Amino acid sequence: MAEDPQSAERRLLIAGLGACAVIGPAAAMPHDEERHVKIACFIRYQIDPFQKEAFRIYADTWKRIIPRCGGYPIGYFLPWEGTNDIGWGLIGFDSLAAYEAYRTRLKADPEARANLAMAQAKKFILREERTFVETVDGTVNQPPV
């Protein structure tokens, strides 16, 4: 039986993000036992393909906000080839409780509120889905050898 396109897309994306997560967070997160990502919020955005630059600015702004509010920005991704209206964001957390505290701080953060208001005003995000994934011990935040 053939795999449905959305499952195939998700499987390929998660595999690709796994590779990025090995390289990306090494620079963003300290290498110590206390700061270990246990869960990640995987965000799938359907974006207006004619407003990719607006999404790029929106995503770039989060790199300052996320750490300040308690998350680890693993990365945001724009479509490159193929489907032209799907983008992704991946943010790491120590625990679900850490995510909940992050959400509380995010709601109070003026820059976060402004970034969300800009996205709503420009209407470049058409749909957003969030999935939480658990990290596999020893596969995230590994420095290159």
Secondary structure, 3 states (H helix, E strand, C coil): CCCCHHHHHHHHHHHHHHHHHHHHHHHHCCCCCCCCCCEEEEEEEEECHHHHHHHHHHHHHHHHHHHHHCCEEEEEECCCCCCCCEEEEEEEECCHHHHHHHHHHHHHCHHHHHHHHHHHHHCCEEEEEEEEEECCCCCCCCCCC
